[in-house]
Structure formats: C-alpha cells, structure tokens
Amino acid sequence: MNPLTVSGYLCLCFVLLCSSAWGLQIISPKVGAVFYAGDTVTIKIKQDSGENIKMVFLGALKTAKGTMLTSPPYQYVFSIDKDFIGTETILANARLDNNKVIEARVDIQVVLPSNIALAGIRTGPNPVFLYKMPQNSNPNDIRIFETKSMAVSGTYSDGIKREITGSTSGTTYTSSDEKVVTVDKEGKVTAQGLGKAKITVRNGKFSAMVDVVVKPYKK
C-alpha cells in the first residue's frame, strides 16, 4: 500500500469514527431558522449511529430548561421567552445503550416582529473603573482588574425590557481613545493605558455614553 493510499485509508477511518460518534441530528428546527420572541419551537432528533438510545435530553441553552426522555418520540416543545432576542442554541444530548454520549447543537435566530420597535436603551455600569496591571502580572489578575463587560438593555414598544448587549442584537460599541481603553463587538472593555475615555453604545437610532477611568493598580 503506497503512502498516498495509507493516508487516504486513515482519513476514511477517521471520518467513519466521527460519523459513528456524532450520529445524532437535530432535524427540527433547522440551522439558522428564524423565530419571533414568544414563538413555540418543537425540537425533533434523528439518531443514525446504529446504537439504541437509552435516554435523551432536549432543550435550549438560554430560554428553556429542557426535558429528559427515555422512549420515543424524542421531541420537546417549548416557548421562547418574550424578553429574549438574539442567537439561541438548541441542544440534544443522548446516552446510548453502550453508555456512549452523543450530542448535537443547532443555532437559531430570535427576532422581534416588525411592529415592535426599540424605544430606548440603558447601559451599565457607568462609570466603568479599570486598573492597569504591571507587566508580567498574573493572567487571572489581569482578567479581573483590566477588563469588564458592558450590560445593555433595551425598552421596547410592547413594554418589555430585553437584554441587547451582544452584537447579534444590533448593538455596537466605539471607544473615544483606544490608547486608554478598547471595546470588542460584544461589549468587553479592556484597559490599554492610564487615563479617561468614553464608550459610545449604539443600537438603531439610540445611543448612550459610558465613562471609563483607568487607574494604576496598587496593592
């Protein structure tokens, strides 16, 4: 068997092993499916690894606790929280007769109907205080003292307040001075140097300013 054939054979074996280990499919909802907040979602699975299912957990990471099932039909119906928008992850986790655990995940998008509009935004904390750590500081100390995550909520025309910190909710962030502080698309603020700066938070036609102060770290 020449090297190329051996390589191809090993790749084929790897694919077959992975297919067997990950023989669980979420057939409903489909990847990228769009739902409205408050909609009902039905989770259905298909298992094709050749092993029998002993039990299966079906749920959603952010909006549903889920359920454990020990016999078919393996499906679960839940309602998306009315105050949730953004990306939701549907989860199926099955234990087979041989005690092997297989898992499948599908991301769906939760949006609002066109007749529900953003009426205002609120940010927190404000101001944000950070500390610039000395070089070679403990990475855990750097994470604690040099970074902080923003929290942004939106009030909507239906009277419901929703968390809109993440970029999938349409919220954006801009730093007035990136030599002092930077901010990523998910609202994580990181100290870069001593001083003061402002973070501008925007969503649709609404915006808010957050003051950031970076001080030297002192024990």
Backbone hydrogen bonds, N-H to C=O, Kabsch-Sander energy under -0.5 kcal/mol:
donor,donor_aa,acceptor,acceptor_aa,energy
6,V,2,N,-2.4
7,S,3,P,-2.6
8,G,4,L,-2.4
9,Y,5,T,-2.6
10,L,6,V,-2.6
11,C,7,S,-2.2
12,L,8,G,-2.2
13,C,9,Y,-2.4
14,F,10,L,-2.3
15,V,11,C,-2.3
16,L,12,L,-2.5
17,L,13,C,-2.6
18,C,14,F,-2.4
19,S,15,V,-2.5
20,S,16,L,-2.1
21,A,17,L,-2.6
22,W,18,C,-2.3
23,G,20,S,-0.9
25,Q,46,K,-3.4
27,I,25,Q,-0.8
27,I,44,K,-1.4
28,S,44,K,-1.6
32,G,107,D,-3.0
33,A,30,K,-2.0
35,F,109,Q,-2.9
37,A,111,V,-1.9
39,D,36,Y,-2.5
41,V,78,F,-3.3
43,I,41,V,-0.6
43,I,76,Y,-3.4
44,K,28,S,-2.8
44,K,42,T,-0.5
45,I,74,Y,-1.1
46,K,25,Q,-3.0
48,D,23,G,-3.1
48,D,46,K,-0.5
54,K,95,R,-3.3
55,M,95,R,-1.6
56,V,69,L,-2.7
57,F,93,N,-3.2
58,L,67,T,-2.3
59,G,91,L,-2.1
60,A,64,A,-1.1
61,L,89,T,-2.4
64,A,60,A,-1.2
67,T,58,L,-2.4
69,L,56,V,-3.2
75,Q,73,P,-1.5
76,Y,43,I,-1.7
78,F,41,V,-2.3
80,I,39,D,-2.9
84,F,81,D,-1.6
86,G,110,V,-2.6
88,E,108,I,-2.4
90,I,88,E,-0.6
90,I,106,V,-3.6
91,L,59,G,-2.9
92,A,104,A,-2.6
93,N,57,F,-2.5
94,A,102,I,-3.0
95,R,55,M,-3.0
96,L,94,A,-0.5
96,L,100,K,-3.0
97,D,52,N,-2.3
99,N,96,L,-2.3
102,I,94,A,-2.6
104,A,92,A,-2.5
106,V,90,I,-2.1
108,I,88,E,-3.0
109,Q,33,A,-2.8
110,V,86,G,-3.1
111,V,35,F,-3.0
111,V,109,Q,-0.5
116,I,113,P,-2.0
117,A,115,N,-0.6
119,A,155,T,-3.4
120,G,155,T,-1.1
122,R,153,S,-2.6
124,G,151,A,-1.7
128,V,211,D,-3.1
130,L,128,V,-0.5
130,L,213,V,-2.9
131,Y,145,F,-2.7
132,K,215,K,-2.8
133,M,131,Y,-0.6
137,S,134,P,-1.1
141,D,138,N,-0.6
142,I,138,N,-2.2
143,R,139,P,-2.1
144,I,140,N,-2.0
145,F,141,D,-2.9
146,E,142,I,-2.5
147,T,143,R,-0.7
148,K,189,V,-2.0
150,M,187,G,-2.8
151,A,124,G,-2.4
153,S,122,R,-2.7
154,G,162,R,-3.2
155,T,120,G,-2.6
156,Y,160,I,-1.7
157,S,117,A,-2.5
159,G,156,Y,-2.3
162,R,154,G,-2.8
163,E,83,D,-0.7
164,I,152,V,-2.6
169,S,166,G,-1.5
170,G,167,S,-2.0
171,T,166,G,-1.0
172,T,202,R,-2.6
174,T,200,T,-1.6
176,S,198,K,-2.3
180,V,177,D,-1.4
181,V,177,D,-2.4
182,T,190,T,-2.4
184,D,188,K,-1.9
187,G,184,D,-2.0
189,V,148,K,-3.5
189,V,187,G,-0.6
190,T,182,T,-2.8
191,A,146,E,-2.8
192,Q,180,V,-3.3
193,G,180,V,-1.7
195,G,214,V,-2.1
197,A,212,V,-2.2
199,I,210,V,-2.9
200,T,174,T,-3.0
200,T,198,K,-0.5
201,V,199,I,-0.6
201,V,208,A,-3.1
202,R,172,T,-2.3
203,N,206,F,-2.5
206,F,203,N,-1.9
208,A,201,V,-2.1
210,V,199,I,-2.4
212,V,197,A,-2.9
213,V,128,V,-2.9
214,V,195,G,-3.1
215,K,130,L,-2.6
215,K,213,V,-0.6
217,Y,132,K,-1.8
